[in-house]
Amino acid sequence: MEALQVGATGVNVGFRVTVGERRVGGVCLVTLDGDGRWGIKGSSLVVS
């Protein structure tokens, strides 16, 4: 995992993993909600 863009209430996180024979990479947008909880709001994945 790597933080690609960081702000006060959000971060874009890039990642690469191997699942069995497949490689999965992508970016997730993680933001801080109004109730103080962090959560994934969106993602983009590539499976090869």
Contacts in CASP RR format, 6 or more apart in sequence:
PFRMAT RR
TARGET T0000
AUTHOR 0000-0000-0000
METHOD contacts of the structure
MODEL  1
MEALQVGATGVNVGFRVTVGERRVGGVCLVTLDGDGRWGIKGSSLVVS
1 13 0 8 1.000
1 14 0 8 1.000
1 15 0 8 1.000
2 13 0 8 1.000
2 14 0 8 1.000
2 15 0 8 1.000
3 11 0 8 1.000
3 12 0 8 1.000
3 13 0 8 1.000
3 14 0 8 1.000
4 11 0 8 1.000
4 12 0 8 1.000
4 13 0 8 1.000
4 14 0 8 1.000
4 27 0 8 1.000
5 11 0 8 1.000
5 12 0 8 1.000
9 31 0 8 1.000
9 32 0 8 1.000
10 29 0 8 1.000
10 30 0 8 1.000
10 31 0 8 1.000
10 32 0 8 1.000
11 29 0 8 1.000
11 30 0 8 1.000
12 27 0 8 1.000
12 28 0 8 1.000
12 29 0 8 1.000
12 30 0 8 1.000
13 27 0 8 1.000
13 28 0 8 1.000
13 30 0 8 1.000
14 25 0 8 1.000
14 26 0 8 1.000
14 27 0 8 1.000
14 28 0 8 1.000
15 25 0 8 1.000
15 26 0 8 1.000
15 27 0 8 1.000
15 28 0 8 1.000
16 23 0 8 1.000
16 24 0 8 1.000
16 25 0 8 1.000
16 26 0 8 1.000
17 23 0 8 1.000
17 24 0 8 1.000
17 25 0 8 1.000
18 24 0 8 1.000
22 47 0 8 1.000
22 48 0 8 1.000
23 47 0 8 1.000
23 48 0 8 1.000
24 45 0 8 1.000
24 46 0 8 1.000
24 47 0 8 1.000
24 48 0 8 1.000
25 45 0 8 1.000
25 46 0 8 1.000
25 47 0 8 1.000
26 43 0 8 1.000
26 44 0 8 1.000
26 45 0 8 1.000
26 46 0 8 1.000
27 43 0 8 1.000
27 44 0 8 1.000
28 40 0 8 1.000
28 42 0 8 1.000
28 43 0 8 1.000
29 40 0 8 1.000
29 41 0 8 1.000
29 42 0 8 1.000
29 43 0 8 1.000
30 38 0 8 1.000
30 39 0 8 1.000
30 40 0 8 1.000
30 41 0 8 1.000
31 38 0 8 1.000
31 39 0 8 1.000
31 41 0 8 1.000
32 38 0 8 1.000
32 39 0 8 1.000
33 39 0 8 1.000
END
